[in-house]
Amino acid sequence: MLLYSGVRAARLFRNKKTYMEIEIEEQAKIIPYILMKYIDPQTGEIKIDLPDNIKKIVIVASGSSYHCARFAVDLVEKISKIETRAIYSSEFLIKNLIPHDENTLYVFITQSGETSDTLKSLERVKRETNLPTLCITNNETSTIWNSCDYRVACFAGMEHGIAATKSFTSQMLCLILISLKLIEKSDPESKTKQYKDSLFHIPAILEKAIARRKYIKEFAKHLAKENTIIITADGISYSLAKEGALKIKETSYKNISAAILGEFMHGHVAVLNNKAVLIFISVDKPSERSVKNLIQIKAEYNPKLAVIGINDERIKPDFYINVECENEIQQLFANVIVLQLTALEIALKLKRNVDNPKGLHKVVKV
């Protein structure tokens, strides 16, 4: 089924939209298509084939796909109680020893299915272990698709923009479905229905996030003037901080960094002696430690402070953008869209070519 044809893209381009903008907007249509493909409408069963008796997961990926993997580490451990770790493909290749534990599932994530380091990592696993392998990819004719034991297609359609947007959220959703499937395999009586039902509300959440664009544009206008920007988070939101920083780097060339808030307080906070903006991302009510750290930062350094996601009334941000959601999974998707639009608006304000950033190249065959 072709959802996102070149004809449609061309029509939208006549309205002077960039590919990045088109692909951000397409996410609200891609999510229900993925759910339709993988959740049986009659039984609610998740139609993904996985090996039995998995006790540990190792996810290998690069770039935005690694950030997706990092998000999955916290999510999978939280909802399926399975030990999970994420490793950069390039680092995996130079490790002296790779995980060999029994009942381990190796997961490889690559939008194109042709990412060199990730393919070489898969080859190493097959050469040195007998463990099952699974890929999440946007390309069902790719090398990785044909090489793995288990396969999950993320159905994002061809992604023209260099900065991953729709492929990122598609991979996120696939990882969530895999997590829920693992729970159901280990405990058939488990209650995953509430989680699954909430997934069908994500498209409406994404539309609400896109509707915040007026406020995001004002926020981005301020960020475009800043030389020092730090995105912080705790827990599962850290992967979004890294992804948001990467999106802004790729499209605007700004020197922006991401940090776990607690670790940022150990020396890194000194960068706030320069004029700066600190962004905090949260999918849950900020912890007492986070609140204390942000209040301390504001008192001692007085940077411009922004909160994306759920706030605490004791934190007094200069900018606040949130979409009300039912749970942390929906909030993750809402926050991703806000970050993607922020990156887009900063780049447009700086008159950057968001679809073809200098020096960056991407495999887009699907």
N, C-alpha and C positions, 0 to 999 in steps of 0.2 A: 504493500500500500504506500503510495507516494504522497506524503502529506505536504512536503515543502519543496515544490518544484522551482526550477530556475525561472519559469515564467512568472511565478508569484514574486520571487525575489526581484526580478527586473521591474515589475509593476511598482513595487514599493520603492525601488531606487529612483523611479521617476519623481517620487515625492521627496527626494533628497535625503532618504534615510540611509545610514551606513549599515553594512552587514552586521556590525556589532549590535546596533539598536534593533534591527530586525530579529536577530537571534535571541536577544534578551526577551523580546515580546513573544516569541514563539514558544517559550518554555511553558506557558500556561496551557498550550495545546498538546505539547509533547507528553507532559506528565500523565494525563488521562489515557493517552494511547499506550503508554508503558503499562499502566495498571490494567487496561483491557487485555493486553497480551499475556500478563503474568498472573492475574487473579481470576479464578473461575467465578463467573457471576452467580452461578447457582449454589455452589458449595462453599465459596470463599477460599478454596484451596489455592496455595501459591504454586504455580506450575513451573518450578525451576528444579532441575535435576541436580542433586548433590550427593556426595558420598556419605556413608553411614559412619557413626561413631567418631565424629570429629571432636577433638579435645583442644586443638590449638590451630590458629590461623596466622599465616604470614602473608602480608600484602606487599607486593613489590611494584613500584611505579615511579614516575618522574613528573616534575612540574605540577600543573593543576591536578593531575591524576594522583600524585603523591599527597596533596592536600586532602583530596577525597579519601585516600587511604587512611590518613591521620585522623580524619573525622570518624572513620569507621572503627578505629581502634577503641575509642571511648564508647561509641554507640553499641558495637557488638558485645563488648564486655558488660555493658549495662543491661542490655535487654536479653542477651542469650547466655551470659555468664561463661563465655568461652574466651580463654586467654588469646589475645590478639596483639600483633605488633606490625608496624609499618617500616619499610626500609626503602631508601632511595635506590633506584636501579643501579646507578653508577657506584654507589657504596657497596651494594650487594656483590658486585663483580670483583671487588678487591678485598672482601672479607676472607680471612684465613679459614674460617669455619662457618658453614651455613647451618641453620636448624635442620636436624635429622630426626626429631622425635616422632615416634609412631603416632598415628591418628592426627597428623598435621595436614592441613589443606593449604596449598600455596595458591594465592590469588594474584593475578597479574592484570593491571589496569592500563589500558592505552586507547586513546580515542581512535587513532588511525589503525591500530593493530600492527603497525610497522615500526614502532619506536625502537631504535637500535639497542640501547642499553637494556630495555625491558625484554626484548627477544633474546639477547645474550644471557640474561638472568634465567629465563625459562630453560634455555639450553643447558645451563649449569645444573639446575635442579634435576633435569631429566638424566643428566650424565652422572650425578653424584648421589641421587636418591631414587627410591621407588615410590615416592609420595604422589598423591593425586594433585593435579593442577587444574585451575579454573581461570578463565579470562573474562573480563568485562571490556567490551570493545564496541565501537560504533561501526565496525566494518566486518561483515559476515563472510567476506572473501579474503580476509587478510591472513598473513602468515601465522599470527598468534591464534586466530580462530581455528585454523586447521591443525595446530600443534598441541592444543590443550585437551585434557580429558573431558572437561566440563566447560560449557560456554553460556554466557549471558550477553545478549545484544542489548545495547542501551537505546536504540531506535531514535537517536537525535536527528538523523538526517544530515546531509553534508553541512559541515561547519566551515564557512568561508572566512570568518574573522580570525585573525591570529590569536587573539585573546579567547581562551575557552570560556564559554558562557553556558549554552544549552547542553553541551556535552558534560559539563561539570555537574549540573543538577540531575541529569539523567543517570550519571554514574552514582551519585548520592542515593537516588531512589533505588537503583538496582542493589546497592549494598544494604539498604534497609530491608528490602524484600528477601535478600539472602539471609540476613540476620533472623528475620521472622520465620523463615523456612527452617533454619537450623533449630530454633526453639521447638517448632512443631514436630520435627523428626525425633528430637530427644525426649519430648514430652507431649504426646498427642492430645492430652487433656489441657494443655496450657491455654491461657486466655490471651490470644493475640488479636481477637476480633476488634477490640477498641482501637488498637494501633492501626490495623488495616482500614477500618472505617475512616479514621482521621486522615489517611493518605488521600482519600477522594475529595477532601476539602482543600488540598494544597493548591489546585488551580485558582480557586477564588482568592486564596491568600496571596498568590503571586500577582493577581490583578490588582488587589488592594495595594500591594507594594509599589507596583508600577504607577498607580494613581497618586503616590506620594512624590511624583517626579518634580513638581513645583518646588517643594521644600528641599529635595535633594539637589536641585539646581542651585538654589541659594547657598546651601552648604558647600557644594563643589566650587562655587565662585570664590568663596573664602579660602578653601584649600589650595586653589590654583595659585594664590599669592604667597603661599608658605613654602619655606625651604626645608623645614624640619617637621615631619609628620610621623607619629608613632601610633600603630594600631595594637592595642593590648586586649587580652581576654584571659579567661581561666577555663580549664577543663575542655569540654568538647568544642567550645567556641574558638579555641586557639587555632584550629585548622582554618577557620573562616578568616581570622586575622591574617594568617599567612597568605591565604588566597586573595584577600582584598588588597594586601600590599603588592602582591605580584601583579594583579590587574592594573593597579595604578602605575607601577613601574613600566609594564609593557606598553601601555597606551600613552603615558605622559612623560616618561623618562625621569620621573622624580625619584630622589633618593629617600625612600620611605622604608621603614622597618617594622617588623612585627615581633611581639614579645609576649610571653606569659607574664601577667601583671606582677605576680609575686616575685618572679625572677628579675623582672625589670627594676625592682626596688633595690637589688644588690648591685650597685655601681652604675648600671646603665641609665638610671634616672638622672645622672649628671648632665645628660644631653639636654635636659629641659632648662639648663642655665641659658641656652639659646632660646630665642623666640620660637615657639613651637605650638603645634596642635597635638593633643593626645586624644585618641579615639578608643573607647571601650565598647566591646561587643559582648552581648549577653543573651543567652536563650532561656535562662532561668533568673529568678530574683537574685541579684548579686549577693555573694556571701558576705559575712561580717568582715572577713579579712579584706575582700575587695573594696567594700565601702570604706574601711579604715584607710587603706592605701590611697584611694582616690581622693579622700578628704585631705590626707596628708600632702599629697602631690599638689593639690590646689592651694593649700595654705603656704607651702614652702616655695613653690616655683610659679604658681599662677599661670599655667598655660591655658590656652583656649581648650575647653574640654567638651567632647562630644560623646554621646551614648547612642548606640544603635542596638535596639532590642529592648529588653525589660530593664527598667531603672528602679532605683530605691529613692524614696523621697528625700533622704539625707544627702544624696548626691545632687548638686546643683549645676547641671551641664549648661554650656553656652548654646549647644545644639543638641536636639533630641529628636530622633526619628524612630518610630516604632509602628508595627502592625500587630494588632491584638490577635493572638492565636490560642488554640486549645491546649497545645502541648509543645514540648521542646523540639520535636521533629518539624512541626509546621513553622516554628519560630526560626529554625535553622534555614529553611528555604526562604522565608521572608527576608532575613538578614542578608542572605546571599544576593538577592535581587537588589536590595538597597546598595550593597557594596559595588555590584556590577554597574548600576546606574551612576553611582558616584564616580567611578573610574571613567565612564563614558563622558560625563559632563565636565570633569576636570580636563580631559583631553580635548573636547570640543572648545572649551574656553581658551585653551592654549593653542588652538588651531593645529593639533596633531592629526596625522592620518591614522585613525584608530584601526583601520583594516589592514594596513601595511606598515607597521612600525619599522623604523630603521634597524637593519641588521637581523631581523627575526624572520624565520621561515617555518612553515608548517606543512605537514603531509595532510591533505584533505580528501584523498580518494576514499570513497565509501562503496 
